[in-house]
Amino acid sequence: MRHLLQEDTTAADCFWLFFGGCLVFFMQAGFALLEAGSIRAKNVKNILIKNCLDACIGAMLWWFCGYSFAFGVEGDSPNKFIGGKDFFSALDKPDNTTYYAFWFFQWAFAATAATIVSGAVAERCALTGYAAYTCFITAFVYPVVVHWTWSSEGWLTDGDIGPGFLDFAGSGVVHMTGGGAALVGAYFLGPRIGKFGADGKPVDIPGHSSTLQCLGTFILWFGWYGFNCCSTGAWGDMALATKCAVTTTMAAASGGISALMMEVIMGNSADLPPILNGILAGLVSITAGCNVTEPWAAVVLGLIGGVVYTFACKLLLKLQIDDPLSAAPVHFFCGAWGCIGTGLFASKRYNGLLTGGSTGGKQLGMQCLGVLAIAAWTCIVSGILFYVLKLVGKFRVSIEVEEKGMDESKHGGKAYELSD
């Protein structure tokens, strides 16, 4: 009887991880629609191809070495920096465990981290350079961060240097990694032609479809419940999963309201992109602590996330960094805020500084250390790759191709004809 109950529990856990992986993978459709709608019609095919590459290349390299570097633990003294076992993962594993379900769930996360960058380098990044980046982040950059934080032996896990780094579903691991690469990628690539005038002031280059932008955002919000709720990893933790659903919802809602209010306060029109990106900012902000914060704290995290997003956008424009999708403000800056905010607002039992935690700020210090480590690793290592790609002329398309549009120049014609 005990054996049968164990089999039932394993089956339920497998389904939960599989279901969550499907939701997270469906976020690829959300990214594709949001990115397509946020750029000009002449480059739609190009960005959709890049989204397809993220999923396809990501799956191959996650199978080949990414999963091993992330979760491989070898010997009595395992490496705390990077894993090194189970290359060509998902081979010859018992069918009666959650291994395959966990592999699938984690691949969906890896594909999400990779696809964040495509929006930041949209409309001028060469396909070969982008493919090289996708290989690099999925095979090496992202798995190393995962090993630090989510493997059993990483140096940021509980007990090594203090209380463990709290990042339940990836504000730092997924979003800071993807957003950090997006930031340095946009910097090395340079702005689109015409984005900044002779006086250095930014020129608005609107996307071609508000409908696609809005639909993509709602698909991402929907998929985020797989991201956060299913990170419990077990069917039996349904109470915690539903709590994650509530905190996720409240942060998304408050983030959207906050970002829209910031635009109005600053004297701008109540446009669509700020509320859409504010929703995403709130979602990113709650992802680290959705399991350890209360709904009121989720509202605060989302509200501040909307403010962080707004000022990060202003900062990038001041620095003349062109990020068409605001990928770095949403994912990198709000991801950092989500990790730090978790150290402030986590429930008392999880040592939140502002909720009466007993560690005297040690948890907040650990959150800050994790943020700095992820930012430094991602930005430096990705920056080296982007610099090399730029040096060999494989990072950016020619002026002629950019002005004509990459769909006609490189991909067999326009995605569709638009008429007034």
PyMOL commands that set and color helices and strands:
alter all, ss='L'
color gray80, all
select helices_A, chain A and resi 2-38+41-71+99-120+127-150+171-189+210-232+235-265+272-287+295-318+327-345+348-350+353-355+362-391+399-404+406-410
alter helices_A, ss='H'
color red, helices_A
deselect
rebuild
show_as cartoon
